Amino acid sequence: MAFRKAFQVAACGLAGTAALVVAAAASQRRGDSSVKAATVSWSPATGGWDSNWDKREPISLIKPNQRNKEASEDFSTQLENYKVKATRHIFLIRHSQYELSASTDKDRVLTSLGREQAELTGQRLASLGLNYDILIHSSMTRAKETAAIIRKHLPGVEVMSCDLLREGAPIEPDPPVSHWKPEAMVRTNGTAAGPVQYHEDGARIEAAFRRYIHRADLKQQNDSYEIIVCHANVIRYFVCRALQFPPEGWLRMCLNNGSITWLTIRPNGRVALRTLGDTGFMPPDKLTR
């Protein structure tokens, strides 16, 4: 686990740039003069479930010149060595309610209700009695503050911040929603998201997905429980991608503030959505979206 966490920290800042370059190159190859929607180098499998969605299927990890060995027994042993042994449980937490009227991220602090919501979320996570390995949060103010309150209920859990998890416009939604205005566009000119924003944010959020949503590392022996505190758009996109649903459908889901979405990734790469936007642990008068 320690190796994987260190690798996450080092790669966090690089993955977004790399994904953006890939997206831009793909756009140029198609000859698009204007990017109609976000360009991601992935599309849902048309022939059923793609078992190698995270590029961690054992057969894909063996060097090509080793796959056709005459000694089938040696190959079988090699294949067994590349099989993942542990299950990953990933808890995606949407930040709590914050000051919507503020004009800068620094001023978008949690409201008093938002702080209550974070306390309730922290209590809920603690009540599950799980041994959490790490708490990763977006570098935006509302996510940092939510994570800090949750951590009070989970003493000893390692904390890490990542810019890839910041809020954004992952991909043009289908059906289109003309009234939806991503935060960055509202600050600049008050209009709905444009092609450039989807193009840039989409590459970054896709990079975040590849960094954090995948089956366990080969060195991981025990099941892990990880918490990611981020934003509604990021979580909804992650869910679509993990379940191999069309990513354009991300805006069809609604998530309350402080909600818990629980993904389980098995050693064979199969993914289960155990809860989506759960806030059943909050009193009705504490619920906000």
FENFEN-V642538 format. One record per residue. N is the residue number from 1. RES is the residue in one letter. OMEGA is omega in whole degrees, 0 to 359 (NA if undefined). NEAR is the number of other ideal C-beta (glycine too) atoms within 12 Angstrom. D_FIRST is the distance of its C-alpha to the first C-alpha in Angstrom with 1 decimal. Layout:
<<N & RES & OMEGA & NEAR & D_FIRST> <N & RES & OMEGA & NEAR & D_FIRST>>
This chain:
<<1 & M & 183 & 24 & 0.0> <2 & A & 179 & 15 & 3.8> <3 & F & 182 & 13 & 5.4> <4 & R & 181 & 28 & 5.2> <5 & K & 179 & 27 & 6.2> <6 & A & 179 & 15 & 8.7> <7 & F & 178 & 18 & 9.9> <8 & Q & 181 & 31 & 10.6> <9 & V & 183 & 23 & 12.6> <10 & A & 186 & 15 & 14.5> <11 & A & 188 & 24 & 15.3> <12 & C & 183 & 30 & 16.3> <13 & G & 184 & 19 & 19.8> <14 & L & 187 & 21 & 20.5> <15 & A & 182 & 29 & 19.8> <16 & G & 179 & 30 & 22.6> <17 & T & 181 & 19 & 25.2> <18 & A & 181 & 22 & 24.4> <19 & A & 180 & 33 & 24.8> <20 & L & 178 & 29 & 28.0> <21 & V & 179 & 21 & 29.5> <22 & V & 181 & 25 & 28.9> <23 & A & 181 & 36 & 30.5> <24 & A & 180 & 24 & 33.4> <25 & A & 179 & 16 & 34.1> <26 & A & 180 & 24 & 34.1> <27 & S & 180 & 28 & 36.7> <28 & Q & 180 & 15 & 38.9> <29 & R & 180 & 12 & 38.9> <30 & R & 180 & 15 & 40.3> <31 & G & 180 & 9 & 42.9> <32 & D & 176 & 18 & 42.1> <33 & S & 175 & 9 & 44.1> <34 & S & 183 & 14 & 42.6> <35 & V & 184 & 29 & 39.2> <36 & K & 181 & 20 & 40.1> <37 & A & 179 & 30 & 36.6> <38 & A & 179 & 41 & 33.0> <39 & T & 175 & 35 & 32.1> <40 & V & 183 & 38 & 28.8> <41 & S & 179 & 25 & 28.2> <42 & W & 173 & 32 & 27.6> <43 & S & 182 & 21 & 30.0> <44 & P & 178 & 20 & 29.9> <45 & A & 181 & 16 & 30.5> <46 & T & 183 & 9 & 34.2> <47 & G & 182 & 9 & 34.1> <48 & G & 184 & 9 & 31.7> <49 & W & 176 & 18 & 28.0> <50 & D & 184 & 23 & 26.1> <51 & S & 180 & 22 & 23.5> <52 & N & 183 & 18 & 22.0> <53 & W & 181 & 29 & 21.7> <54 & D & 179 & 31 & 18.3> <55 & K & 181 & 17 & 19.3> <56 & R & 173 & 29 & 16.8> <57 & E & 183 & 23 & 19.5> <58 & P & 183 & 27 & 19.5> <59 & I & 182 & 22 & 23.0> <60 & S & 181 & 18 & 22.3> <61 & L & 179 & 23 & 19.6> <62 & I & 181 & 23 & 22.2> <63 & K & 183 & 13 & 24.5> <64 & P & 183 & 10 & 27.9> <65 & N & 178 & 9 & 29.9> <66 & Q & 186 & 20 & 28.0> <67 & R & 186 & 19 & 28.6> <68 & N & 178 & 14 & 32.4> <69 & K & 178 & 17 & 32.4> <70 & E & 180 & 9 & 35.4> <71 & A & 183 & 11 & 33.5> <72 & S & 181 & 12 & 32.0> <73 & E & 178 & 11 & 30.5> <74 & D & 180 & 16 & 28.4> <75 & F & 179 & 21 & 27.3> <76 & S & 178 & 18 & 26.4> <77 & T & 179 & 16 & 24.2> <78 & Q & 180 & 22 & 22.6> <79 & L & 180 & 20 & 22.1> <80 & E & 181 & 17 & 20.5> <81 & N & 182 & 17 & 17.9> <82 & Y & 179 & 25 & 16.8> <83 & K & 178 & 24 & 16.5> <84 & V & 184 & 29 & 13.4> <85 & K & 188 & 22 & 13.0> <86 & A & 176 & 26 & 11.2> <87 & T & 177 & 26 & 12.6> <88 & R & 173 & 38 & 11.3> <89 & H & 184 & 35 & 13.6> <90 & I & 180 & 42 & 14.3> <91 & F & 180 & 43 & 16.9> <92 & L & 185 & 49 & 19.0> <93 & I & 173 & 50 & 21.3> <94 & R & 178 & 48 & 24.5> <95 & H & 180 & 48 & 25.6> <96 & S & 181 & 45 & 28.6> <97 & Q & 182 & 33 & 32.2> <98 & Y & 181 & 34 & 33.1> <99 & E & 184 & 23 & 36.3> <100 & L & 185 & 18 & 37.3> <101 & S & 181 & 11 & 40.4> <102 & A & 185 & 19 & 38.7> <103 & S & 180 & 13 & 39.0> <104 & T & 180 & 14 & 35.9> <105 & D & 181 & 25 & 32.2> <106 & K & 183 & 15 & 32.6> <107 & D & 180 & 16 & 35.2> <108 & R & 181 & 31 & 33.4> <109 & V & 179 & 28 & 32.3> <110 & L & 173 & 35 & 31.8> <111 & T & 177 & 25 & 35.1> <112 & S & 177 & 16 & 35.8> <113 & L & 179 & 23 & 35.3> <114 & G & 178 & 33 & 32.0> <115 & R & 176 & 28 & 30.8> <116 & E & 180 & 25 & 32.0> <117 & Q & 180 & 39 & 30.1> <118 & A & 177 & 42 & 26.8> <119 & E & 181 & 28 & 27.5> <120 & L & 178 & 35 & 28.2> <121 & T & 178 & 46 & 25.0> <122 & G & 179 & 35 & 23.0> <123 & Q & 180 & 21 & 25.1> <124 & R & 180 & 29 & 24.5> <125 & L & 179 & 40 & 20.7> <126 & A & 183 & 26 & 21.0> <127 & S & 180 & 14 & 23.6> <128 & L & 176 & 23 & 21.3> <129 & G & 182 & 10 & 19.8> <130 & L & 179 & 20 & 16.2> <131 & N & 185 & 19 & 13.2> <132 & Y & 184 & 31 & 11.8> <133 & D & 185 & 32 & 8.2> <134 & I & 175 & 34 & 9.7> <135 & L & 180 & 40 & 13.2> <136 & I & 180 & 40 & 14.1> <137 & H & 173 & 42 & 17.8> <138 & S & 181 & 40 & 20.6> <139 & S & 177 & 27 & 22.4> <140 & M & 188 & 36 & 25.7> <141 & T & 185 & 29 & 27.4> <142 & R & 178 & 42 & 27.5> <143 & A & 179 & 44 & 23.8> <144 & K & 181 & 35 & 23.0> <145 & E & 177 & 33 & 25.5> <146 & T & 180 & 45 & 24.4> <147 & A & 181 & 42 & 20.8> <148 & A & 179 & 27 & 22.2> <149 & I & 179 & 33 & 24.3> <150 & I & 183 & 40 & 21.7> <151 & R & 178 & 30 & 19.4> <152 & K & 181 & 22 & 22.4> <153 & H & 182 & 24 & 22.0> <154 & L & 184 & 33 & 18.3> <155 & P & 177 & 13 & 18.3> <156 & G & 180 & 14 & 15.4> <157 & V & 178 & 29 & 13.1> <158 & E & 182 & 25 & 11.6> <159 & V & 179 & 28 & 13.8> <160 & M & 178 & 33 & 14.0> <161 & S & 180 & 27 & 17.1> <162 & C & 180 & 37 & 17.7> <163 & D & 182 & 31 & 21.2> <164 & L & 185 & 43 & 20.5> <165 & L & 180 & 46 & 20.5> <166 & R & 181 & 36 & 24.1> <167 & E & 179 & 39 & 26.8> <168 & G & 179 & 38 & 29.0> <169 & A & 189 & 41 & 31.1> <170 & P & 181 & 48 & 28.9> <171 & I & 182 & 42 & 31.8> <172 & E & 185 & 34 & 35.4> <173 & P & 177 & 30 & 35.7> <174 & D & 3 & 18 & 38.0> <175 & P & 181 & 12 & 40.4> <176 & P & 179 & 17 & 40.9> <177 & V & 186 & 18 & 41.1> <178 & S & 185 & 12 & 43.5> <179 & H & 183 & 13 & 43.1> <180 & W & 183 & 23 & 39.4> <181 & K & 178 & 19 & 38.7> <182 & P & 185 & 37 & 35.2> <183 & E & 183 & 28 & 34.8> <184 & A & 181 & 27 & 35.1> <185 & M & 179 & 23 & 38.4> <186 & V & 181 & 22 & 39.9> <187 & R & 186 & 18 & 39.6> <188 & T & 185 & 16 & 41.3> <189 & N & 175 & 13 & 44.1> <190 & G & 182 & 13 & 43.7> <191 & T & 178 & 17 & 43.5> <192 & A & 182 & 22 & 41.2> <193 & A & 179 & 37 & 38.3> <194 & G & 183 & 23 & 39.6> <195 & P & 183 & 24 & 38.5> <196 & V & 181 & 28 & 36.8> <197 & Q & 177 & 34 & 34.6> <198 & Y & 182 & 39 & 33.4> <199 & H & 183 & 35 & 32.9> <200 & E & 181 & 34 & 30.8> <201 & D & 182 & 42 & 28.8> <202 & G & 179 & 45 & 28.3> <203 & A & 181 & 38 & 26.6> <204 & R & 182 & 43 & 24.3> <205 & I & 174 & 49 & 23.3> <206 & E & 177 & 40 & 22.9> <207 & A & 178 & 40 & 20.5> <208 & A & 178 & 42 & 18.5> <209 & F & 183 & 41 & 18.5> <210 & R & 180 & 32 & 17.2> <211 & R & 190 & 36 & 14.4> <212 & Y & 184 & 43 & 13.1> <213 & I & 180 & 42 & 14.9> <214 & H & 179 & 33 & 14.0> <215 & R & 186 & 38 & 12.8> <216 & A & 175 & 32 & 9.4> <217 & D & 180 & 28 & 8.1> <218 & L & 182 & 20 & 10.1> <219 & K & 183 & 18 & 7.7> <220 & Q & 183 & 26 & 6.2> <221 & Q & 185 & 14 & 8.9> <222 & N & 177 & 17 & 9.3> <223 & D & 181 & 24 & 10.3> <224 & S & 180 & 34 & 8.7> <225 & Y & 187 & 31 & 11.1> <226 & E & 181 & 42 & 11.1> <227 & I & 176 & 44 & 14.3> <228 & I & 178 & 45 & 16.0> <229 & V & 182 & 53 & 19.3> <230 & C & 193 & 45 & 21.6> <231 & H & 186 & 44 & 25.0> <232 & A & 183 & 41 & 27.2> <233 & N & 180 & 42 & 27.7> <234 & V & 181 & 48 & 24.1> <235 & I & 182 & 47 & 23.2> <236 & R & 178 & 38 & 26.3> <237 & Y & 178 & 47 & 25.6> <238 & F & 181 & 44 & 22.0> <239 & V & 179 & 38 & 23.5> <240 & C & 182 & 37 & 26.2> <241 & R & 183 & 41 & 24.0> <242 & A & 180 & 40 & 21.5> <243 & L & 181 & 31 & 24.6> <244 & Q & 171 & 27 & 26.4> <245 & F & 178 & 25 & 29.2> <246 & P & 184 & 25 & 31.4> <247 & P & 179 & 38 & 29.5> <248 & E & 181 & 28 & 33.0> <249 & G & 186 & 23 & 33.1> <250 & W & 185 & 40 & 30.5> <251 & L & 178 & 30 & 33.3> <252 & R & 180 & 21 & 34.7> <253 & M & 177 & 27 & 32.2> <254 & C & 180 & 20 & 32.5> <255 & L & 176 & 34 & 29.9> <256 & N & 174 & 32 & 30.9> <257 & N & 179 & 37 & 29.6> <258 & G & 184 & 48 & 26.8> <259 & S & 181 & 42 & 26.2> <260 & I & 173 & 40 & 23.2> <261 & T & 189 & 41 & 22.3> <262 & W & 176 & 32 & 19.9> <263 & L & 175 & 36 & 18.5> <264 & T & 180 & 30 & 17.0> <265 & I & 184 & 35 & 15.8> <266 & R & 179 & 25 & 16.4> <267 & P & 179 & 29 & 15.3> <268 & N & 178 & 23 & 18.8> <269 & G & 179 & 30 & 18.3> <270 & R & 185 & 23 & 20.7> <271 & V & 177 & 32 & 20.3> <272 & A & 175 & 21 & 21.9> <273 & L & 186 & 29 & 23.0> <274 & R & 173 & 24 & 23.2> <275 & T & 177 & 26 & 24.8> <276 & L & 177 & 30 & 26.2> <277 & G & 182 & 28 & 27.2> <278 & D & 171 & 27 & 27.5> <279 & T & 180 & 30 & 29.6> <280 & G & 179 & 18 & 31.4> <281 & F & 180 & 24 & 30.3> <282 & M & 173 & 29 & 32.4> <283 & P & 182 & 14 & 36.2> <284 & P & 182 & 10 & 38.1> <285 & D & 179 & 11 & 39.4> <286 & K & 184 & 26 & 36.0> <287 & L & 175 & 25 & 35.2> <288 & T & 178 & 28 & 35.3> <289 & R & NA & 17 & 34.3>>
